[in-house]
Structure formats: structure tokens, C-alpha cells
Amino acid sequence: MQSASMLLKKIIRSSVLPFAAQHGMKKDLFPLSRTLSLSLCLEQENSCSRSEKLDLDAWKKVMKSRLQEEVNETVSECKEPATLAAAREMLEMWRLAGKSVPENITEEQLKTFMECTSKSAQKKYLKYLHLKELHKKNDKRKMEEKRERRLEAQERASETGVRKNNSFICLWANCMDKVYNWRAAQSMVFGQPLVFDMSFEKDMSVREVANTVRQIVLSESTNRRSVDPFHIHFCNFKDDSLYHKEFIKHYREAWGKLLITVTDQCYTEIFPKDKLIYLTADSPKVMKTFDHNKIYIVGSMVDRNIKTGVSLARAKRLGLETAALPLEKYLLWNTGAKNLTLDQMMQILLTMKDTGDWQKALEFVPKRKYCGFVNKPVYELKKTLSLINTLKLGKRQEELQKQFAKNYSKKQTQK
């Protein structure tokens, strides 16, 4: 019996206690070792009475594996809440220090915060969540104010006329929704396809993906309300991606009822390559007219850092034709990059499809980016501007020479 207890002590000291000391569980294992030694003594007494020998090596392996599994489970259970609690305490300290931190944060957001590589990335992510929370509060406040104004207007107005108008408006809205849905359903059979390339998730941050999805939602709504809508295709779309999660946040139950085509295949596998044209601002080729027989591709990307050439490189790898909008031909560009949002691209393409007029289509470009429309090509306009500037400088030089001559003659007469 003494030899068995000595062996048990050696096992605990050599294998279990160093493992527990690494994870801070040494105090919890002392009572466990006592109970194990007592149980071993009792089992030896029973075995001696039965005249059976105890296989200590097998018992050692079994007990060691069981203890290690229990310690691993307890450590893994204690470690995750500890890290989450430490992250919450750090956020509380940052909030008290006056930094922009959201009031309510979910476990998923906390995990993404902990996965950030640097402190600056953590601060940027918290600022994004804080601004998002402020926008939600402002939207909620505006909705409540709007509801209160509507209730006050209903109380003030007469019950007869207003109720009739409201019922007519609701009936009209329902009828128009049915018309829009019917047009979208027809476009899935007879409409011209328009492809959104959803393969740029790795090139964007979480905030940029959210902005991209918001612009695509606006594009889908404008397309559905147009006279002749496109048949929208989401290609290279993967389930359980960031795109998918953001779309479910926006559409909820209506995501499965959208009259669009969603596929994980590439557009080169669905359509012939000679009909595909990739629209990108980096393309050297300028789009002259809208071709109803072609299939245009728009990259689903919002790039705040403006990584030039990403979509152009992808189109070249696939061997596709590229084109850029003729912004310099029709607009006197002011400042900023020639990248437009996805909803602006949708409005431009729909207008070109319906009218074929570039001036009407390019009215959807933000007015802060250009000075105005030009009737002549831009290079001719630049030539005229340079001529005007040279003439002005020439006249100014003549005036300065005359003034200098007058002053010089006055000084000579004074002498």
C-alpha cells in the first residue's frame, strides 16, 4: 500500500502538478490528490482481500488522460469569459477617458474588436460602431417625431376627407408595388442582364462592405422602379460571407423573395466572353454609346483608400473587354477621383438605356465633382483657356511696362 501511494504522489508531481501550475489550478488539485490516494488505498485493501494484482501503469495512463481533459475543459471555459470581461473593462476605461466608444456592444462585435491587429484598428472600429449607434438613435428620434406629427395632424384634420385620401394613397402604393414587381419579373425573362461582381470582399474592410451593400440595395430599388429594368445578377456570391450577412440585415425575410439572380458562379461561366464589358474607371478605353446587346459588369466595391487598378486587373486576367464612362468628354472635371457610387452607376446606365443621351445620364454625377457641362471636347476648351490666360498675361505686362515708363520719367524730371 505504501508503494502504491508513493507511486501516485510521483505521478501527480511529475505530470499533473506542472500542467496545473501553468494554468493556475494548483490549489484545486491538492484535495483531488488526497482523495485519489485514499481511493487507491481502499481499492488495494479490497484487491488484497480478493487476491488480485493492480495494473498501475494502465491506471496511471487512464487517470492522467482524464485529469488532462478536465483541466483543458475548465481552462477553455474560464479563458473565454475572462478575455471578454477584460475587453469590456478596457472599453469602459476608454469610455471614461472620453474616447468614442459605443454604449451597447454585442459579443460578435466584441470578438471582431479583439481580432483587430493593432490599437489604431481597434480605435477605428470602435469609432465606426459609435457613429453607427448615433445614426440609429437619430433615425429613431426622427421616426418618433414624424409619428407624433402625423398623429397631431390626424387629430387636427377632419375625419372625412383625410381618411379618404390616406386610403387612396395606400391603395395606389400597393398597386404600384405590384406593377414594379411585375416589371422586375418580366426583366428576369426578357430584360438585359447587369452583373454585380461580388468577389472583392478580401479587398475591403467591414465598414466598406457595409457601405457597398447599402449602395447595392439603393441600386436594386431604383432598378425595380424604372420603366425597363435590368435583370440583376449577383455573381461570385458566397453564402455566409460578409455580403450575405449585410444583405440579410437590410432585407430580412424579403431576401429570398427578391426578383434577382444570385449565384456563386463566375460571369464567364454563365455568359459568353465576347458579350461581357467590365465597367471600370481605370480602363483606357472610353465608352461611346450604350450597347443593348452587351452585358455590363460593375465591381461591387467601395474603396476609401482608392486602390487603383483592382477591377481592371481582374478583367484583364479573365480576358474581358473594359470601358470607362466618358466623364472628361462631357464634364469639366473639378477635383477628386473619377470613381462613382454603385447607385449612381445604376442611374446612369438606366438613363442611357432609356434615352441614349449622355448629358441626361451624367446629371446623376455629384455636382461638387465638376464645374459644368461642355459642348466642345475638353482638350479644345483647355486650349481656349490657355490662350485667354496668355492674352491676359500679355496685356498685364504691357500695362506694367507703361506704368514703369511713367514713373521713370517723373523721377528724371524731379532730378
KOLGU-31678 format. One record per residue (C-alpha): x, y, z; residue number from 0. Coordinates in pm, 1 decimal, padded with zeros to 6 digits. Layout:
KOLGU-31678
{{X; Y; Z}; NUM};
...
//
This chain:
KOLGU-31678
{{00000.0; 00000.0; 00000.0}; 0};
{{00284.7; 00235.9; 00080.4}; 1};
{{00447.7; 00169.3; -00255.7}; 2};
{{00121.5; 00243.0; -00438.9}; 3};
{{00073.2; 00575.2; -00257.9}; 4};
{{00432.1; 00669.9; -00331.7}; 5};
{{00376.5; 00594.3; -00699.5}; 6};
{{00061.8; 00808.3; -00700.6}; 7};
{{00248.5; 01100.2; -00546.2}; 8};
{{00521.5; 01067.5; -00808.8}; 9};
{{00260.9; 01065.0; -01088.2}; 10};
{{00091.5; 01376.8; -00956.6}; 11};
{{00419.6; 01560.6; -00903.6}; 12};
{{00567.4; 01466.1; -01240.5}; 13};
{{00269.0; 01506.4; -01476.2}; 14};
{{-00040.3; 01669.2; -01330.6}; 15};
{{00101.1; 01937.1; -01099.7}; 16};
{{00327.2; 02106.7; -01364.2}; 17};
{{00033.2; 02118.2; -01606.8}; 18};
{{-00193.2; 02267.9; -01338.3}; 19};
{{00071.9; 02520.2; -01233.3}; 20};
{{00090.7; 02653.2; -01589.7}; 21};
{{-00284.1; 02726.4; -01588.8}; 22};
{{-00313.6; 02848.0; -01227.5}; 23};
{{-00504.8; 02547.5; -01093.4}; 24};
{{-00252.5; 02407.9; -00847.7}; 25};
{{-00465.2; 02481.4; -00540.1}; 26};
{{-00765.0; 02292.6; -00680.4}; 27};
{{-00566.5; 01972.2; -00735.2}; 28};
{{-00432.4; 01919.7; -00377.4}; 29};
{{-00766.5; 01791.7; -00236.3}; 30};
{{-00807.8; 01586.6; -00553.3}; 31};
{{-00471.0; 01414.5; -00495.5}; 32};
{{-00570.5; 01329.7; -00138.0}; 33};
{{-00896.3; 01172.4; -00248.0}; 34};
{{-00712.5; 00975.6; -00518.2}; 35};
{{-00461.7; 00840.0; -00265.7}; 36};
{{-00737.7; 00736.7; -00024.6}; 37};
{{-00933.7; 00572.4; -00306.3}; 38};
{{-00618.9; 00384.5; -00408.0}; 39};
{{-00565.9; 00259.9; -00055.7}; 40};
{{-00924.7; 00137.4; -00032.2}; 41};
{{-00900.9; -00032.1; -00368.2}; 42};
{{-00574.7; -00203.4; -00265.0}; 43};
{{-00732.1; -00336.5; 00050.9}; 44};
{{-01022.4; -00476.6; -00147.0}; 45};
{{-00786.4; -00620.8; -00405.1}; 46};
{{-00573.5; -00783.4; -00134.6}; 47};
{{-00883.7; -00945.6; 00004.8}; 48};
{{-00970.5; -01074.1; -00341.5}; 49};
{{-00608.1; -01167.0; -00408.3}; 50};
{{-00588.0; -00971.7; -00733.0}; 51};
{{-00295.9; -00763.3; -00858.3}; 52};
{{-00340.0; -00394.2; -00960.1}; 53};
{{-00210.1; -00284.8; -01300.6}; 54};
{{-00058.9; 00052.1; -01201.4}; 55};
{{00067.1; 00150.5; -01549.3}; 56};
{{-00278.3; 00124.9; -01708.9}; 57};
{{-00437.6; 00305.3; -01416.8}; 58};
{{-00176.1; 00580.3; -01447.0}; 59};
{{-00249.8; 00635.9; -01816.6}; 60};
{{-00628.8; 00645.8; -01764.3}; 61};
{{-00618.5; 00886.3; -01470.1}; 62};
{{-00366.1; 01112.9; -01643.8}; 63};
{{-00578.6; 01140.2; -01959.3}; 64};
{{-00895.6; 01207.7; -01758.4}; 65};
{{-00734.3; 01476.0; -01546.6}; 66};
{{-00582.5; 01643.2; -01851.5}; 67};
{{-00919.3; 01650.2; -02028.2}; 68};
{{-01091.0; 01801.7; -01724.3}; 69};
{{-00820.2; 02065.6; -01684.1}; 70};
{{-00837.5; 02157.1; -02055.2}; 71};
{{-01214.8; 02195.4; -02037.8}; 72};
{{-01202.0; 02413.1; -01726.7}; 73};
{{-00921.7; 02628.4; -01869.5}; 74};
{{-01104.3; 02679.3; -02201.4}; 75};
{{-01427.4; 02761.9; -02018.6}; 76};
{{-01255.0; 03012.4; -01790.4}; 77};
{{-01032.1; 03169.6; -02055.0}; 78};
{{-01300.9; 03297.3; -02298.3}; 79};
{{-01516.9; 03480.9; -02041.4}; 80};
{{-01200.1; 03622.8; -01885.6}; 81};
{{-01082.7; 03770.8; -02215.9}; 82};
{{-01430.0; 03906.3; -02296.4}; 83};
{{-01456.5; 04058.5; -01948.5}; 84};
{{-01111.4; 04216.0; -01985.6}; 85};
{{-01212.2; 04362.1; -02323.8}; 86};
{{-01531.8; 04506.3; -02173.4}; 87};
{{-01333.7; 04661.5; -01886.0}; 88};
{{-01092.1; 04818.4; -02134.8}; 89};
{{-01386.5; 04961.2; -02333.8}; 90};
{{-01530.3; 05104.2; -02012.9}; 91};
{{-01196.9; 05269.0; -01933.6}; 92};
{{-01181.8; 05417.9; -02284.6}; 93};
{{-01537.5; 05547.6; -02243.8}; 94};
{{-01445.9; 05715.4; -01913.2}; 95};
{{-01139.6; 05864.2; -02081.5}; 96};
{{-01367.7; 06040.2; -02331.7}; 97};
{{-01298.8; 05831.9; -02640.4}; 98};
{{-01569.6; 05747.5; -02894.0}; 99};
{{-01695.8; 05408.1; -02772.9}; 100};
{{-02046.9; 05265.1; -02833.7}; 101};
{{-02276.9; 05227.0; -02533.5}; 102};
{{-02405.1; 04881.9; -02630.5}; 103};
{{-02179.6; 04624.4; -02796.3}; 104};
{{-02265.1; 04265.3; -02884.3}; 105};
{{-02044.1; 03959.9; -02833.0}; 106};
{{-01985.9; 03930.6; -03207.8}; 107};
{{-01870.5; 04291.9; -03228.7}; 108};
{{-01652.9; 04238.6; -02920.4}; 109};
{{-01487.2; 03937.2; -03084.1}; 110};
{{-01415.3; 04134.4; -03402.8}; 111};
{{-01274.1; 04413.6; -03182.4}; 112};
{{-01041.2; 04161.2; -03015.6}; 113};
{{-00934.1; 04025.1; -03355.1}; 114};
{{-00807.4; 04367.1; -03468.9}; 115};
{{-00432.7; 04357.9; -03527.1}; 116};
{{-00333.4; 04699.7; -03389.5}; 117};
{{-00457.8; 04958.2; -03142.1}; 118};
{{-00533.9; 05209.8; -03417.2}; 119};
{{-00750.3; 04949.8; -03593.4}; 120};
{{-00937.1; 04890.0; -03266.7}; 121};
{{-00996.3; 05264.6; -03225.7}; 122};
{{-01122.0; 05297.3; -03584.7}; 123};
{{-01358.8; 05002.2; -03540.9}; 124};
{{-01497.1; 05146.1; -03214.7}; 125};
{{-01543.0; 05486.4; -03378.5}; 126};
{{-01733.0; 05321.2; -03663.1}; 127};
{{-01961.5; 05141.1; -03414.3}; 128};
{{-02010.8; 05464.1; -03218.9}; 129};
{{-02112.4; 05659.5; -03530.9}; 130};
{{-02341.7; 05376.4; -03637.1}; 131};
{{-02511.2; 05384.7; -03297.7}; 132};
{{-02553.9; 05762.4; -03318.2}; 133};
{{-02711.2; 05732.1; -03665.5}; 134};
{{-02954.3; 05470.1; -03534.2}; 135};
{{-03050.7; 05693.8; -03242.6}; 136};
{{-03105.2; 05990.4; -03473.6}; 137};
{{-03316.7; 05780.5; -03711.8}; 138};
{{-03523.8; 05652.1; -03421.9}; 139};
{{-03573.2; 06004.4; -03287.6}; 140};
{{-03676.0; 06130.7; -03632.1}; 141};
{{-03922.4; 05844.4; -03671.5}; 142};
{{-04077.0; 05920.7; -03333.4}; 143};
{{-04104.6; 06290.9; -03419.8}; 144};
{{-04260.7; 06205.7; -03755.0}; 145};
{{-04508.8; 05973.1; -03583.4}; 146};
{{-04602.5; 06243.2; -03331.7}; 147};
{{-04653.1; 06498.7; -03611.0}; 148};
{{-04866.2; 06253.5; -03804.8}; 149};
{{-05083.1; 06183.3; -03501.0}; 150};
{{-05122.8; 06555.8; -03435.1}; 151};
{{-05218.4; 06615.7; -03798.8}; 152};
{{-05473.4; 06334.9; -03784.1}; 153};
{{-05626.3; 06483.1; -03470.6}; 154};
{{-05645.1; 06831.1; -03618.2}; 155};
{{-05775.0; 06736.8; -03960.6}; 156};
{{-06132.4; 06644.4; -04029.9}; 157};
{{-06211.0; 06275.4; -04021.2}; 158};
{{-06386.4; 06256.9; -04358.0}; 159};
{{-06150.3; 06396.7; -04620.4}; 160};
{{-05818.4; 06291.1; -04475.9}; 161};
{{-05916.9; 05928.3; -04425.6}; 162};
{{-06031.4; 05902.4; -04785.4}; 163};
{{-05702.7; 06047.2; -04909.1}; 164};
{{-05499.6; 05813.2; -04689.9}; 165};
{{-05690.3; 05507.7; -04809.0}; 166};
{{-05641.5; 05619.1; -05171.4}; 167};
{{-05266.8; 05669.0; -05115.7}; 168};
{{-05229.8; 05322.1; -04959.1}; 169};
{{-05423.9; 05164.4; -05246.2}; 170};
{{-05209.9; 05349.7; -05501.6}; 171};
{{-04886.8; 05241.0; -05328.0}; 172};
{{-04996.7; 04875.6; -05325.4}; 173};
{{-05090.8; 04889.4; -05694.3}; 174};
{{-04755.8; 05049.0; -05788.0}; 175};
{{-04564.9; 04784.5; -05589.7}; 176};
{{-04743.9; 04515.3; -05788.8}; 177};
{{-04656.8; 04694.8; -06114.8}; 178};
{{-04288.8; 04724.8; -06014.4}; 179};
{{-04273.1; 04357.9; -05917.3}; 180};
{{-04432.9; 04259.0; -06246.8}; 181};
{{-04173.1; 04460.9; -06441.0}; 182};
{{-03890.9; 04301.9; -06241.6}; 183};
{{-04033.8; 03955.2; -06309.1}; 184};
{{-04052.8; 04034.9; -06681.2}; 185};
{{-03691.8; 04156.1; -06678.7}; 186};
{{-03579.6; 03817.6; -06542.7}; 187};
{{-03712.5; 03660.4; -06864.3}; 188};
{{-03671.9; 03929.5; -07131.5}; 189};
{{-03451.8; 04200.4; -06975.0}; 190};
{{-03089.8; 04289.4; -07041.8}; 191};
{{-02858.0; 04135.9; -06777.3}; 192};
{{-02648.1; 04355.7; -06549.9}; 193};
{{-02381.2; 04180.5; -06341.0}; 194};
{{-02253.4; 04283.7; -05997.3}; 195};
{{-01913.7; 04124.4; -05931.5}; 196};
{{-01914.7; 04015.9; -05563.8}; 197};
{{-01553.7; 03896.6; -05547.9}; 198};
{{-01395.0; 04199.1; -05375.3}; 199};
{{-01468.0; 04113.2; -05013.6}; 200};
{{-01099.1; 04049.5; -04933.9}; 201};
{{-01000.7; 04395.8; -05063.2}; 202};
{{-01235.3; 04581.4; -04825.6}; 203};
{{-01287.1; 04631.6; -04454.5}; 204};
{{-01610.9; 04550.8; -04270.0}; 205};
{{-01723.9; 04912.7; -04293.1}; 206};
{{-01658.0; 04928.3; -04667.3}; 207};
{{-01854.3; 04605.2; -04723.0}; 208};
{{-02149.4; 04753.7; -04530.5}; 209};
{{-02136.6; 05070.1; -04746.5}; 210};
{{-02118.3; 04857.5; -05061.9}; 211};
{{-02427.0; 04657.3; -04965.3}; 212};
{{-02614.8; 04978.6; -04882.9}; 213};
{{-02538.1; 05116.2; -05230.5}; 214};
{{-02643.1; 04788.4; -05395.0}; 215};
{{-02974.8; 04799.4; -05206.4}; 216};
{{-03034.9; 05151.4; -05342.5}; 217};
{{-02939.4; 05030.6; -05691.2}; 218};
{{-03186.8; 04742.5; -05672.3}; 219};
{{-03469.9; 04972.9; -05562.9}; 220};
{{-03401.7; 05225.6; -05844.5}; 221};
{{-03379.7; 04942.9; -06096.5}; 222};
{{-03711.5; 04795.1; -05978.0}; 223};
{{-03885.7; 05133.3; -06014.7}; 224};
{{-03757.7; 05202.4; -06367.2}; 225};
{{-03962.5; 05162.4; -06683.6}; 226};
{{-03735.7; 04897.9; -06838.0}; 227};
{{-03532.1; 04739.6; -06554.9}; 228};
{{-03219.3; 04527.6; -06584.6}; 229};
{{-03203.1; 04161.0; -06490.8}; 230};
{{-02960.8; 04188.2; -06198.1}; 231};
{{-02708.8; 03906.6; -06140.2}; 232};
{{-02500.9; 03871.8; -05822.6}; 233};
{{-02206.8; 03658.7; -05941.2}; 234};
{{-01927.3; 03510.8; -05725.3}; 235};
{{-02166.5; 03537.7; -05429.5}; 236};
{{-02082.5; 03302.3; -05141.8}; 237};
{{-02311.0; 03202.8; -04855.8}; 238};
{{-02208.8; 03301.9; -04501.5}; 239};
{{-01992.3; 03584.1; -04640.8}; 240};
{{-01994.4; 03944.9; -04521.5}; 241};
{{-02203.7; 04041.0; -04824.4}; 242};
{{-02463.7; 03778.9; -04731.3}; 243};
{{-02481.8; 03889.7; -04366.1}; 244};
{{-02525.4; 04256.1; -04460.3}; 245};
{{-02795.2; 04174.2; -04717.6}; 246};
{{-02990.8; 03977.8; -04455.5}; 247};
{{-02963.6; 04275.4; -04218.0}; 248};
{{-03120.2; 04502.5; -04482.8}; 249};
{{-03380.4; 04274.3; -04642.3}; 250};
{{-03452.0; 04024.9; -04358.0}; 251};
{{-03733.5; 03791.7; -04472.4}; 252};
{{-03756.2; 03959.5; -04815.5}; 253};
{{-03406.4; 03840.7; -04912.2}; 254};
{{-03538.1; 03512.3; -05051.0}; 255};
{{-03818.1; 03689.7; -05243.1}; 256};
{{-03604.3; 03932.4; -05445.0}; 257};
{{-03651.0; 03912.9; -05821.8}; 258};
{{-03279.8; 03884.5; -05897.3}; 259};
{{-03038.0; 03600.5; -05977.5}; 260};
{{-02785.0; 03509.8; -05706.7}; 261};
{{-02513.8; 03256.3; -05791.2}; 262};
{{-02168.4; 03151.2; -05672.6}; 263};
{{-02054.3; 03100.1; -06033.3}; 264};
{{-01836.7; 03345.5; -06223.6}; 265};
{{-01997.0; 03551.7; -06500.4}; 266};
{{-01760.1; 03396.7; -06755.4}; 267};
{{-01924.2; 03059.0; -06682.6}; 268};
{{-02277.8; 03194.6; -06741.3}; 269};
{{-02235.2; 03437.7; -07033.4}; 270};
{{-02011.3; 03430.9; -07343.2}; 271};
{{-01692.9; 03637.4; -07306.4}; 272};
{{-01742.4; 03834.5; -07628.6}; 273};
{{-02061.0; 03990.9; -07484.3}; 274};
{{-01912.3; 04097.0; -07148.6}; 275};
{{-01783.8; 04451.4; -07084.3}; 276};
{{-01629.4; 04536.9; -06747.5}; 277};
{{-01700.1; 04898.8; -06643.6}; 278};
{{-01406.6; 05046.6; -06452.9}; 279};
{{-01269.9; 05399.0; -06412.8}; 280};
{{-00913.0; 05273.3; -06478.3}; 281};
{{-00988.1; 05148.1; -06830.3}; 282};
{{-00801.8; 05323.7; -07118.1}; 283};
{{-01099.7; 05266.9; -07348.8}; 284};
{{-01385.3; 05519.0; -07324.6}; 285};
{{-01747.5; 05410.2; -07361.7}; 286};
{{-01904.9; 05598.0; -07655.2}; 287};
{{-02260.0; 05456.3; -07676.3}; 288};
{{-02475.0; 05215.0; -07480.0}; 289};
{{-02497.1; 04873.6; -07644.8}; 290};
{{-02820.6; 04684.1; -07572.4}; 291};
{{-02668.9; 04355.6; -07687.5}; 292};
{{-02377.9; 04365.1; -07441.3}; 293};
{{-02369.9; 04259.2; -07075.9}; 294};
{{-02210.8; 04518.5; -06847.3}; 295};
{{-02026.6; 04422.9; -06527.6}; 296};
{{-01995.6; 04654.2; -06227.2}; 297};
{{-01747.7; 04579.1; -05947.8}; 298};
{{-01921.2; 04566.9; -05607.7}; 299};
{{-01657.2; 04765.5; -05426.8}; 300};
{{-01638.1; 05082.2; -05219.6}; 301};
{{-01274.2; 05180.3; -05182.6}; 302};
{{-01196.6; 05467.2; -04948.1}; 303};
{{-00821.2; 05428.9; -04997.2}; 304};
{{-00872.0; 05422.4; -05380.1}; 305};
{{-00672.1; 05114.6; -05475.3}; 306};
{{-00642.6; 05183.3; -05845.2}; 307};
{{-00640.3; 04903.7; -06095.6}; 308};
{{-00802.5; 04624.8; -05888.5}; 309};
{{-01107.4; 04576.2; -06112.7}; 310};
{{-00902.6; 04641.2; -06429.1}; 311};
{{-00652.2; 04372.6; -06328.5}; 312};
{{-00933.7; 04124.3; -06266.1}; 313};
{{-01088.4; 04196.0; -06607.7}; 314};
{{-00750.1; 04152.8; -06778.6}; 315};
{{-00690.4; 03821.6; -06601.0}; 316};
{{-01022.8; 03694.0; -06732.4}; 317};
{{-00958.2; 03835.0; -07081.3}; 318};
{{-01260.4; 04067.2; -07086.0}; 319};
{{-01323.4; 04394.4; -07265.0}; 320};
{{-01319.8; 04703.4; -07042.5}; 321};
{{-01468.3; 05051.8; -07070.4}; 322};
{{-01486.8; 05375.8; -06870.9}; 323};
{{-01759.0; 05639.4; -06864.9}; 324};
{{-01683.3; 05947.4; -07083.8}; 325};
{{-01664.0; 06189.4; -06794.0}; 326};
{{-01386.2; 06408.4; -06936.6}; 327};
{{-01559.0; 06435.0; -07272.3}; 328};
{{-01883.1; 06583.2; -07136.7}; 329};
{{-01784.2; 06727.0; -06796.5}; 330};
{{-01529.9; 06987.6; -06695.4}; 331};
{{-01389.2; 06786.7; -06405.7}; 332};
{{-01303.1; 06980.9; -06093.5}; 333};
{{-01138.8; 06770.3; -05822.0}; 334};
{{-01139.9; 06418.8; -05686.3}; 335};
{{-01118.6; 06071.8; -05835.6}; 336};
{{-01347.2; 05962.6; -06117.6}; 337};
{{-01498.9; 05680.0; -05911.5}; 338};
{{-01877.4; 05687.1; -05872.0}; 339};
{{-02101.6; 05504.1; -05626.7}; 340};
{{-02292.7; 05194.4; -05734.2}; 341};
{{-02635.6; 05360.9; -05717.1}; 342};
{{-02506.3; 05649.5; -05934.0}; 343};
{{-02375.1; 05395.8; -06186.7}; 344};
{{-02716.1; 05225.4; -06190.2}; 345};
{{-02898.3; 05555.4; -06255.9}; 346};
{{-02654.0; 05647.5; -06535.5}; 347};
{{-02690.1; 05307.8; -06704.8}; 348};
{{-03071.6; 05311.2; -06677.2}; 349};
{{-03087.7; 05662.1; -06828.2}; 350};
{{-02855.7; 05561.3; -07112.8}; 351};
{{-03064.0; 05251.2; -07173.8}; 352};
{{-03386.0; 05455.0; -07195.7}; 353};
{{-03266.7; 05772.7; -07372.1}; 354};
{{-02912.6; 05724.5; -07508.0}; 355};
{{-02827.2; 06083.8; -07406.4}; 356};
{{-02503.0; 06125.7; -07212.6}; 357};
{{-02589.5; 06472.2; -07085.5}; 358};
{{-02908.8; 06345.8; -06920.6}; 359};
{{-02729.2; 06039.6; -06783.1}; 360};
{{-02432.4; 06230.4; -06639.4}; 361};
{{-02661.3; 06463.0; -06444.5}; 362};
{{-02650.4; 06197.2; -06170.9}; 363};
{{-02279.5; 06266.2; -06115.3}; 364};
{{-02240.8; 06476.6; -05794.3}; 365};
{{-02214.7; 06845.7; -05884.9}; 366};
{{-01926.9; 06902.6; -05643.5}; 367};
{{-01702.6; 06697.4; -05873.9}; 368};
{{-01737.7; 06904.7; -06191.3}; 369};
{{-01774.3; 07269.0; -06291.1}; 370};
{{-02031.7; 07216.4; -06566.1}; 371};
{{-02112.2; 07052.7; -06898.2}; 372};
{{-01915.6; 07140.1; -07211.6}; 373};
{{-02039.0; 07146.8; -07569.0}; 374};
{{-01688.9; 07117.9; -07716.5}; 375};
{{-01437.9; 06848.2; -07627.1}; 376};
{{-01237.1; 06922.9; -07316.4}; 377};
{{-00898.5; 06948.3; -07486.2}; 378};
{{-01031.6; 07229.5; -07713.1}; 379};
{{-01171.8; 07406.6; -07410.2}; 380};
{{-00834.8; 07379.8; -07234.2}; 381};
{{-00667.1; 07531.3; -07539.7}; 382};
{{-00902.5; 07830.1; -07536.4}; 383};
{{-00848.6; 07875.8; -07161.4}; 384};
{{-00470.0; 07871.4; -07206.5}; 385};
{{-00499.0; 08128.1; -07489.1}; 386};
{{-00711.7; 08356.5; -07270.2}; 387};
{{-00457.9; 08330.3; -06986.9}; 388};
{{-00166.4; 08414.6; -07217.8}; 389};
{{-00351.7; 08714.4; -07357.0}; 390};
{{-00428.7; 08836.9; -07007.6}; 391};
{{-00067.5; 08799.6; -06906.1}; 392};
{{00043.1; 08982.5; -07221.4}; 393};
{{-00189.6; 09276.8; -07154.0}; 394};
{{-00076.8; 09289.8; -06795.5}; 395};
{{00287.4; 09301.3; -06899.7}; 396};
{{00218.9; 09594.9; -07137.8}; 397};
{{00039.4; 09785.1; -06860.2}; 398};
{{00328.4; 09727.9; -06619.7}; 399};
{{00579.4; 09849.9; -06878.0}; 400};
{{00376.8; 10169.6; -06941.0}; 401};
{{00345.5; 10235.2; -06567.6}; 402};
{{00717.0; 10181.2; -06518.2}; 403};
{{00793.1; 10425.8; -06803.9}; 404};
{{00571.7; 10697.6; -06649.9}; 405};
{{00729.0; 10657.4; -06304.9}; 406};
{{01076.2; 10664.1; -06454.0}; 407};
{{01006.8; 10986.3; -06649.5}; 408};
{{00868.4; 11154.5; -06335.2}; 409};
{{01179.9; 11065.9; -06140.2}; 410};
{{01401.5; 11205.5; -06415.8}; 411};
{{01215.7; 11538.8; -06421.9}; 412};
{{01232.7; 11569.7; -06040.7}; 413};
{{01612.8; 11528.3; -06054.5}; 414};
//
